[in-house]
């Protein structure tokens, strides 16, 4: 898994993907920086929001690393933690270079046209796990915890891919476009690996979707 992800990360993938259905582009230019880069609202918004999205992915990984969830999930979580931490640093460095704040905004996805460009609360960000789901992950053990992590991270990646594909189609700077394109490719690849694990090693009987989680994940409902 690690080799494939790093190969994608270092490939400098080119091209862009289509915009997310139901969103409209907001890409007015921001002031030029000393380096000559002119980021748009989409560049700034994407880096701000994707950094926040990544931070939750890091929290998901921290909740399973070092626990008895099975080697495949340990390897997958380690890989996401390492690479998305690097990407958070990269995006925040760009924001700093542009003279922009690096803290998480109260409203997100406005750059995608969400809520007519006004944005939505971070709890409504695509793929963002609920507080109940995070708590469930912290208190679930064994392969069930591994299964839950795969489901949560899969949903998280689906949201990340959607954001990245939209950004790749509308941002102004080449470096943000390359990063967004690569993120979409990497996370799509990882989703396919999670699907294989969910259908194989982590195919656990007795899983149901509890309404209390309010998320596209599954948790184990097996009596002690």
N, C-alpha and C positions, 0 to 999 in steps of 0.2 A: 504493500500500500504506500509506504513512504517513498519508494523510488518513483512510482508513478506520479504521485502528487508533486514531488520536487521537479520531475521532468517537465510537468506542465508549468510550474511556477517559473522555471528558468527559460522556457521556450520563447517568451515574448510574443505570445499568441496575438495575431492580427485579426482585423475584421470586427464587425459589430452585429448585435442581434436586434430583433424587432422590439418595439416598445410594448410595455405591458398594456393589455386591453383595459380600457376604462380610465387610463391616466393620460393627462396632457402634459406637454413639455413646458417648463418654465426655465428659460436659460438666458436671462439678461446678463450682460457682462459686468463683472466686478472690476475695480480699479486694477491696473497692471502692477505687478510687483517689481522689485529691483531686478529680478532675474529675467524680466521680459515676459513671463507667463501671464496670461490673462484668463483666470478661471471664471467660469460662469456660475450662476446660482446652482446649476445642476452639479458642477464639479464640487462646489463647497457643500451643498446639501448631501450629495452622495457620500463624500468622505466623512462628514459628521455622522450621518445616520448609519453607514456601514460599520464605522468604528464602534458605535454603540451596540449594533447588532452583534459584532464580533465579541464584544465584552461579555455579552450573555453566553455566547458559545464557550468562552473560556470558563465561565462559572459552571456550565453544564459539565465540562470536562473535569474541573476540580472536584465535582461531587462524586465522581466514580474512580478517579485515578488512585491507585493504591488499595482498592477494594477488590473483593473476590467476585468480579463480574465476568471472568473468563478472559483469556489472552487476547482474542480478537478485539474486544471492546477496549481493553487496556491499550493496545497498539493504536487503534483508531483515535481514541481520546488524546493520547500523547501527541499524535500527528497533528490533530486539529489545534491543540493547545500551542504547540511550537510555532506553527505556521501562521495562525491567525493572530497570535501575539506580535509577530513580526509585522504583519499587515496593519495592525492597529498603530504601531509605532510609525510606520511609513505614512499612513493617512494623516495622523496627527502632526507629523513633521511638515507635511505639505500645508496643512491648515495654518500652522504657525508661520510658515514662510509667506503665506498670503495675508497675514495679519488678522486671521479669523480665530474665534474661540475654539477650544478643543473639548469643552465640556458637552455633555449630552443635552440636547435641546428638549424642552418640555413638549413641543409638538414636532412630529417627524413626517417625512415623506411629502412635504409641501412641494419640494422640487419635482416630484413626480405628478403633481396636480391633485394629490389627495385632498378631499374636502375643498375643492375649487382653489387649490393652492394654499389654503390656510394651514394644512397639515392636520394630523390626528395625534392623539396621545400615544406614547411609546408602547403602551400595552396593546395597541392595535397594529403595530408594525408587523409586516408580513413575516410569518414564521416565528414570531416572538412567543416564547413559552410563558404560560401564566404562573403566578406565584404558587398556586396550588400544585401545578405540575412540578415545579422546582422542589417543593416540599416533599412531594411523593417520591421524587428521585432520591432525595436525601435519606428517606426512611425505608426504601425498598432494598432488599439484599439479594446477593447471588446472581444467577442468570436472569432472574426477573429484573434486577436493576440494570443489567446489561441490555436486556430487551427494551426496557423503558428508555434508556439513553439512546439507543439506536432510533427509536420512534421519534423521540424529541429532537434529536440532531437531524434526522431526515426532514422533519417538518421545518426545522430551522433553515436547513440548506435550501429547501424548496423556496422559502421566502427570500433567502439570500440570492439565489439564482435569478428570481424575478426582478429584484432590485438591480442586480448587476447587469442583466441584459438590457433593462430600460436605460440605465446610465450609459452603457456602451453606445447606445444609439443617439444620445443627445448631448453628452459632455463636450467641452471645448478643447481640453488639453489632451495631448496624445498619451501622457503618462497615466492619467486617470482612466482613459479609454482602454489602454493595454491592461491595467490592473483589473478593471471591471470585467473585461473579456476573459481574462485568465481565471478570475474567481468563478465566473459562471461555468467554465469548462471543468475546473477542478472539483467544484461542489457537485456538478452533475455526475462526474465520475465517482465521487464518493457516495452519492445517493445509490448508484447501482451496486456498490459494494455493500452498503447497509441493507439493501433489499435482499441480496444473496444471504447475508447473515440472518436476517429476520425469517427468511424462508428455510434456513438450514439449522445451524447450531443453536439459534435462539428461537426456534419454532416451538413455543410453549403453549400447551393446551390451557384453556380456561381464561383466556384474556377477553376482557370486555372494555367498552369505552364508557367510563363514568361521566355523567353530566357535570359533576362538580369540577372536573379539570378544565372544561371549556376549551379544549385544544384537540388538534388532530393527532392525538397519540393514544396509545393503549397501555393499560396497566394490568398487572396480574391480579385476578380475583380468586385466588386459591385459598381455601380455609386452612388454618394452621393444623 
